[in-house]
Amino acid sequence: MSGFKQFSLPVSAVLRLSLCGLLVSSSAFADPSKPKSVIFVPESSFQMGCSLNDADCESDEGKPGGVAVFVPAFYIDTHEVMVSEYQACMDAGKCSRPKDFARNKYCNLGARGRSEHPINCVDWAEAKAFCKWRGQRLPYEAEWEKAARASSLSRYPWGESVSCKQAILDDGETMGSVAGEGDGCGEDRTWPVGTRAANALGLFDMHGNVGEWTMNWYAKDGLAQYVTGNLTDQKPSPRKVVRGGSWDEMALNLRSSFRNIKAPVSGESVYGSIGFRCVKD
């Protein structure tokens, strides 16, 4: 895709600009009810699902090489929603308190020094309520994968393998401050948002750090439905789709096509690996 202008970022020199979309900055640093910045993703078809020559695809990821899915234009946050932003929503009385650090050490809310980490341990409805507070919504699965791939056809947007150089995960070799622990690139937790390079669209942490809730109910034949244009209206099922892989998952779960599934309500479980970002039509 071409013909889209690049714009300089007034907030941080670290952000990479989109080659395929338009980055729009906002005043989120002063107003947490607005995202840091968003990317405009133009309408187009893209190849969704199992990457070419990927022998690790599961049956619900479709055939190698993917299938053409048309996605209308949308805006997507450049960053996963941070603890400080979710706290502002709670302070405004629009978000309920999710499980926090007092409940489990892997939950970021209430943990000292994690205000710029992604909010996690959130149920699906809690994530949805936050996006509604901002006048946004959760991404549909096809939107998420299109943005994550950023026109790539490989297993990951940068190539066929992943390590802690590109994402926050357990890459099986990187160690950090927690002895003998590979999760979170050796830190056994999430990292602040945006510590790794953005993808070609200018989006951070689409792979790793926290997995991200999507709007969709899980359907094993989801890709076949998306091909027909039904991106949004899957029948209710026991689980929602979570995308991107997380700090405590290994490389295979960070592949662009991998479809994780979780019950929308955590119950007695703790979703320390799951956060979200928002989009807008």
C-alpha positions as CSV (number, residue, x, y, z in Angstrom):
1,M,0.0,0.0,0.0
2,S,1.3,3.5,-0.8
3,G,0.2,7.1,-1.1
4,F,-0.1,7.8,2.6
5,K,1.9,10.6,4.1
6,Q,4.1,10.3,7.1
7,F,3.9,12.9,9.9
8,S,6.4,13.8,12.6
9,L,5.4,13.0,16.2
10,P,5.2,15.9,18.5
11,V,5.3,13.8,21.7
12,S,8.1,11.2,21.4
13,A,11.0,10.7,19.0
14,V,10.8,7.0,19.7
15,L,7.6,6.4,17.8
16,R,8.0,5.2,14.3
17,L,5.7,6.6,11.7
18,S,3.3,4.5,9.6
19,L,4.2,3.5,6.1
20,C,0.6,2.4,5.5
21,G,-1.5,4.6,7.7
22,L,-1.8,8.0,9.2
23,L,-0.7,8.7,12.7
24,V,-2.9,11.2,14.7
25,S,-1.4,12.4,18.0
26,S,-3.6,13.4,20.9
27,S,-3.3,15.1,24.3
28,A,-3.5,11.9,26.2
29,F,-0.4,12.8,28.3
30,A,-2.6,15.6,29.7
31,D,-5.9,13.9,29.3
32,P,-6.0,10.1,29.9
33,S,-9.6,10.0,28.6
34,K,-8.0,10.2,25.1
35,P,-5.4,7.8,23.7
36,K,-1.7,8.8,23.4
37,S,-2.1,8.6,19.6
38,V,-4.0,6.6,17.0
39,I,-3.2,5.3,13.6
40,F,-5.6,5.5,10.7
41,V,-5.7,2.1,8.8
42,P,-7.2,2.5,5.4
43,E,-9.8,0.1,4.0
44,S,-8.3,-2.8,2.0
45,S,-8.1,-6.6,1.8
46,F,-5.2,-8.4,3.4
47,Q,-4.1,-12.0,3.8
48,M,-5.5,-13.2,7.1
49,G,-4.6,-16.4,8.9
50,C,-1.8,-19.0,8.6
51,S,1.4,-17.5,7.1
52,L,2.9,-19.1,4.1
53,N,5.2,-22.0,5.0
54,D,4.1,-21.9,8.7
55,A,4.1,-25.5,9.9
56,D,2.8,-24.6,13.3
57,C,-0.6,-23.3,12.4
58,E,-3.6,-24.8,14.2
59,S,-6.7,-25.8,12.3
60,D,-8.6,-22.6,13.1
61,E,-5.9,-20.5,11.5
62,G,-6.8,-21.6,8.0
63,K,-4.7,-22.6,5.1
64,P,-1.0,-21.6,4.6
65,G,-0.8,-18.3,2.8
66,G,-4.0,-17.1,4.4
67,V,-7.3,-15.9,2.9
68,A,-8.2,-12.5,1.5
69,V,-10.4,-10.5,4.0
70,F,-11.7,-7.0,3.4
71,V,-11.6,-4.7,6.3
72,P,-13.1,-1.2,6.3
73,A,-11.1,1.7,7.5
74,F,-10.6,2.3,11.2
75,Y,-8.4,4.0,13.8
76,I,-6.4,2.0,16.3
77,D,-4.4,3.1,19.4
78,T,-0.7,3.0,19.0
79,H,-0.2,1.6,22.6
80,E,-1.9,-0.9,24.9
81,V,-4.0,0.9,27.6
82,M,-1.8,1.7,30.6
83,V,-2.6,1.3,34.3
84,S,-2.6,5.1,34.7
85,E,-5.2,5.5,32.0
86,Y,-7.5,2.8,33.4
87,Q,-7.1,4.4,36.8
88,A,-8.4,7.6,35.4
89,C,-11.5,5.8,34.1
90,M,-12.1,4.4,37.6
91,D,-11.7,7.8,39.1
92,A,-14.3,9.1,36.6
93,G,-16.7,6.4,37.8
94,K,-16.9,4.8,34.4
95,C,-14.7,1.7,35.0
96,S,-14.9,-1.0,37.7
97,R,-11.9,-2.1,39.6
98,P,-10.4,-5.3,38.1
99,K,-8.3,-7.7,40.0
100,D,-5.2,-5.9,41.3
101,F,-1.7,-6.4,42.8
102,A,-3.2,-7.1,46.2
103,R,-5.0,-10.1,44.7
104,N,-2.1,-11.4,42.6
105,K,1.5,-10.1,42.1
106,Y,1.1,-10.3,38.3
107,C,-1.7,-7.8,38.2
108,N,-0.4,-4.3,37.5
109,L,-3.1,-2.1,39.1
110,G,-1.8,-1.1,42.5
111,A,1.7,-2.3,41.9
112,R,4.4,0.3,42.7
113,G,6.2,1.6,39.6
114,R,3.8,0.1,37.0
115,S,1.7,3.1,36.1
116,E,3.0,2.9,32.5
117,H,2.7,-0.8,32.2
118,P,-0.4,-2.2,30.4
119,I,-3.5,-2.7,32.5
120,N,-4.0,-6.4,32.9
121,C,-6.2,-8.9,34.9
122,V,-9.2,-7.3,33.2
123,D,-12.3,-9.2,32.1
124,W,-13.7,-8.5,28.6
125,A,-16.6,-6.3,29.8
126,E,-14.1,-4.2,31.8
127,A,-12.0,-3.6,28.7
128,K,-15.1,-2.8,26.7
129,A,-16.3,-0.3,29.3
130,F,-13.0,1.6,29.2
131,C,-13.1,1.9,25.4
132,K,-16.7,3.1,25.6
133,W,-15.6,5.8,28.1
134,R,-13.1,7.0,25.4
135,G,-15.7,6.9,22.6
136,Q,-14.0,3.9,21.1
137,R,-14.5,0.1,21.1
138,L,-12.5,-3.1,21.2
139,P,-11.1,-4.2,17.8
140,Y,-12.7,-6.9,15.8
141,E,-10.4,-9.8,15.2
142,A,-9.8,-9.1,11.5
143,E,-9.0,-5.5,12.3
144,W,-6.5,-6.6,15.0
145,E,-4.7,-9.0,12.7
146,K,-4.6,-6.5,9.8
147,A,-3.0,-3.9,12.1
148,A,-0.6,-6.4,13.6
149,R,0.6,-7.7,10.3
150,A,1.1,-4.2,8.9
151,S,1.2,-5.7,5.4
152,S,3.6,-8.5,6.3
153,L,3.1,-12.0,5.2
154,S,5.6,-13.7,7.6
155,R,4.9,-15.4,10.9
156,Y,5.8,-12.1,12.7
157,P,5.8,-8.6,11.2
158,W,9.6,-8.5,11.2
159,G,10.2,-12.1,9.9
160,E,10.0,-15.8,10.8
161,S,11.2,-15.8,14.4
162,V,10.9,-13.7,17.5
163,S,13.1,-13.0,20.6
164,C,13.2,-10.4,23.4
165,K,14.8,-8.1,20.9
166,Q,11.4,-7.6,19.3
167,A,8.8,-8.3,21.9
168,I,8.2,-9.1,25.6
169,L,7.7,-12.8,26.0
170,D,9.5,-16.0,27.2
171,D,11.9,-16.6,24.3
172,G,13.5,-19.5,26.0
173,E,16.9,-17.9,26.4
174,T,16.7,-14.3,27.7
175,M,17.3,-14.0,31.5
176,G,16.9,-10.9,33.6
177,S,16.6,-9.8,37.3
178,V,14.6,-12.9,38.4
179,A,16.9,-15.8,38.6
180,G,16.0,-18.8,36.5
181,E,12.8,-17.1,35.1
182,G,12.3,-16.6,31.4
183,D,8.9,-15.0,31.5
184,G,8.8,-11.4,30.6
185,C,12.3,-11.5,29.1
186,G,13.6,-12.5,32.5
187,E,11.6,-10.0,34.6
188,D,8.6,-12.3,35.4
189,R,6.0,-9.6,34.6
190,T,4.9,-7.1,31.9
191,W,7.1,-4.2,30.8
192,P,6.1,-0.5,30.3
193,V,4.3,0.0,27.0
194,G,6.4,0.8,24.0
195,T,9.8,-0.6,25.0
196,R,10.3,-2.4,21.7
197,A,10.2,-1.0,18.2
198,A,6.9,-0.3,16.6
199,N,5.7,-2.3,13.5
200,A,5.5,-0.7,10.1
201,L,2.2,1.0,10.9
202,G,3.7,2.6,14.0
203,L,1.9,0.3,16.5
204,F,3.7,-0.9,19.7
205,D,3.4,-4.2,21.5
206,M,1.0,-5.8,19.1
207,H,3.0,-9.0,19.8
208,G,3.8,-9.7,23.4
209,N,3.6,-7.8,26.6
210,V,-0.1,-8.5,27.1
211,G,-2.5,-10.4,24.9
212,E,-5.4,-8.2,23.8
213,W,-9.1,-8.7,24.0
214,T,-11.1,-8.4,20.7
215,M,-14.8,-7.9,20.2
216,N,-15.4,-11.3,18.6
217,W,-16.9,-14.4,20.1
218,Y,-14.7,-17.3,19.1
219,A,-15.8,-19.4,16.1
220,K,-13.6,-22.2,14.9
221,D,-14.7,-21.2,11.3
222,G,-14.2,-17.5,12.0
223,L,-11.9,-16.9,9.1
224,A,-14.4,-18.4,6.7
225,Q,-17.0,-16.0,8.1
226,Y,-14.7,-13.0,7.7
227,V,-14.1,-13.9,4.1
228,T,-17.8,-13.5,3.4
229,G,-17.8,-10.0,5.0
230,N,-19.1,-11.0,8.4
231,L,-16.4,-9.5,10.6
232,T,-18.6,-8.6,13.6
233,D,-21.6,-10.9,14.1
234,Q,-20.4,-14.3,15.3
235,K,-22.8,-16.3,17.4
236,P,-22.2,-16.1,21.2
237,S,-20.0,-18.9,22.4
238,P,-18.3,-19.7,25.7
239,R,-15.1,-17.7,24.8
240,K,-13.8,-14.5,23.3
241,V,-10.8,-14.1,21.0
242,V,-7.5,-12.8,22.5
243,R,-4.7,-11.9,20.2
244,G,-1.0,-11.1,20.2
245,G,0.6,-13.4,22.8
246,S,2.0,-12.2,26.1
247,W,4.9,-11.8,28.5
248,D,4.5,-15.3,29.8
249,E,4.0,-17.1,26.5
250,M,6.5,-18.6,24.1
251,A,7.2,-17.7,20.5
252,L,4.4,-19.8,18.8
253,N,1.7,-17.9,20.6
254,L,3.0,-14.6,19.3
255,R,2.6,-15.5,15.7
256,S,0.4,-13.0,13.8
257,S,-2.2,-15.7,13.0
258,F,-2.5,-17.4,16.5
259,R,-6.0,-17.3,17.9
260,N,-6.1,-17.5,21.7
261,I,-9.5,-17.9,23.4
262,K,-10.6,-17.0,26.9
263,A,-13.9,-16.9,28.8
264,P,-15.0,-13.3,29.0
265,V,-15.3,-13.5,32.8
266,S,-12.2,-14.7,34.6
267,G,-14.1,-16.0,37.7
268,E,-11.5,-17.6,40.1
269,S,-8.8,-17.3,37.4
270,V,-6.5,-14.3,37.1
271,Y,-5.9,-12.9,33.6
272,G,-2.5,-11.6,34.2
273,S,-1.5,-12.1,30.6
274,I,-4.5,-10.1,29.1
275,G,-4.9,-6.4,28.4
276,F,-6.3,-4.5,25.5
277,R,-6.2,-1.5,23.2
278,C,-9.1,0.4,21.6
279,V,-10.2,1.3,18.1
280,K,-12.7,3.6,16.5
281,D,-14.6,3.5,13.2
